[in-house]
Amino acid sequence: MAGKLIIPTKLWITDELDVVQVNVTNNSVVSSIIPKIYQCDVNYLRLYHQIISYHEFMILCSSAQVLDLYQVAVSNDNDTVFSFKKLFEQLTQLKEIYYTFTTSSNNTAKVDFKELWNIPHCANYDHFCLYNIPEDFDIDGFYPFMKKNKKTRVNLCFSDEISEEYKARLEAFIDEIIDAKDHGYKPPYISFLGNNQEKFNKLHRLHLK
């Protein structure tokens, strides 16, 4: 799709909105739709390869229960990248989040993982899934949240670009989960390139319980 999307009438969007592009030729499709929306009651929102403002993002997400963002950049009014944590601080009504980062160095959002797990309503999500996670993910900061988490199914899939040292840390973390005799929490699913298949299978079974 090239150029702006032309929509002649006002829109009332309900239930589901998908903006998914296989070939990234227009990353402003969502921005071209926003002025035509007079009401947005989306329950499921999926955006791929889009650049939108924070104001536009909140218009679309105001009622969303499920959010799937794949390489989506959300910017402030001054065109700076909006904080990853601040995005989710605003979305108290969400039940499921699926978020894919652009690269390990990440130009999708400023990543502040140390603060992410302190957001109170994180514990209310049914699913919290992050993909292509960069190495600055604070696994130690995640640990206290994991030990208290009894509801949210957390899925952490790491970038292929993480270092061998970081992989070793993840594997040690996985070992601790697998070796625990009792789990008073929901074990997360953790995957990365080169992970031990036997351990992966054990962790996956624990995750699905």
N, C-alpha and C positions, 0 to 999 in steps of 0.2 A: 504494500500500500504506500503510495507516494503522495506527498502534499497533505493538506488538511482534510480531515473527514468532514464532509458537508452533511448536516442534518437539518432539514427544513422546519421541524416542529419541536416543541418543548417535550421533554422526556420525564416520565415518572418511572424510575427504575425500581423493580421489586425482585425479591428472591435471590437472583444470581447475576453477577456481572463478570464476564471473562474478557480480558484484553490480552490475547496470547499471540505472539508473532514468532514464527519460525525464523524468518529472515528479518534481521533488525534494520528495517529501512525507515521506520518512523517511530521515534521514541516519544512523540507528543500526541499520540492518539487520545489518551485520556484527557489531556489539557484541552483538546478541541471539543470534547464532549461536554465538559463541565459547564460552559455557559448555557448549554441547552437543557440542563437539568433544573426542574423546578421542585422535584422531590426525589429523595433517594432513600429507599427502604431495603437496601441490599442485605441479605443474610450471609451470602457467600461471595467473597470478592477475591478474584485472582488476576494479578497483573504481572506481565512478563516484559522485561526490557523497556521500561518506561521511566521518564524523568518528569516528576511533578512537584508542585510546591506543597508546602505543609498545609496550606489552606485548602487546596484541592484534595489532598489526601484525606483530611478530616471530613470533608463533605461526603466522600465516598464511604468512609468507615464509620460514620456516626451510628449505624445500627448493625454493623456486621458482626456475626457470630464466628465466622470462619474467614481467616485471612491467609492468602497464599501469595507471597511476593518473591519473584525470581529476578534478581539483578535489577532492582528498582531503586532509583535514587530519589530521595525526598529532600528538597532544599528549603532553606529559610528565605525570607523576602529579599535578603541581600545576596542570594545565590550561594551561600555557604551550605555545606552538607549538614543536614539535621542529625542530631544525636540519635543513635540506635535506641538507647535506653529511653530517651524522652518520647520517642514514638509510642512505645508500649506503655509508658506511664499514663498516656491519655486514653488508652483503649481498655477501659475497665470492663466492658461488656463482652469482650472476646472470650470464646471457649476453645478455639483451636488456632494455632499459629504455625505457618510453614514459611520459613525465611531462608533464601539462598543468597549468600554473599557473592560478590563479583570475582574477587581474587583474594589470595591470602593477604596481600597488602591492603585490600579492601577500599574501593572507592564508592561503595554503595551508601555507607553511613559511618559516622564516627562510632567506633566500637568502645563501649565502656562496660565490659563484662563484670568488673569488680562490683559495680553498683546494680547490675541487672537483677540479681537474685534477691535484692532488698525491696523490690517492688511488691507491695503486699498482695495484689491480686494475681501475681504469678502463681500462687498456690491454688488458685481457683480454676486455672485452665485445665481442660481435659487432655489436650495435646499441645506440646511445645517442641517444635522440630526445627533444628538449625542445620543447614547444609553448606558444604564448602567453607567450614569454619576456619578462620585464620589462627595462627599459632599464638596470638596474644589472648586467646581464650583463657581465662583464669580458672584453671581446674580446681585450685585450692579454694577459691571463692565460691565455686559451685558446690563444694563438699557439704558445707553446713545446710544448704538448701536441700540437697539430696537426702540427707539423713532425716529431715523433717517432712519430706514430701510423701504424702500418702494418697494423693489423688492424680496428679499430673503425669501422663506418660511423656517422658522426655526422650527425644531422639537427637543425638549429636553425631553428625557425620562430618569428619574433618577434611580439610583441603589436602590434595595430593602433594602439596608443596611443604608440608610441615617437616621439621628436621627429625633426624633419627633420635636425637636426645628427647625431643618432645614426645615422639612415639613411645619411647621407653617409659616416660612418665604416665602416659595414657594406659599402657599395658599394666603398670604397677597398680594403677587405679582400678582397672578391670579385675586384676587378681584379687584385690581386697574385696570387691563386691562378690565375686564368685566364691571365695573362700569363707565368707561369712556364713555361720550356721543358721542364723535367723535374720530376716530382713523386716525391720519395722518401718520400711519405706518402700516406695516403688522403684526398683532398680532401673536406671536409665539404659537405653540402647546406645552403644558407642561404637563407631566404626571408623577405620582409616586404612589407607593403602598399606598392604603388607601385614595386616593384623593376623594373629594366630587363629586358624579356622576352628579348631576345637574350642578355644576360649570364646570365640565369637558365637558359636552355636549354644554354648552353655549360657552366655549372657543373654542371648536372644530369647531362650526359653524362660529365664527369670523375668525378663522384661514383659513377656506376654502373660504372665500369671495374673 
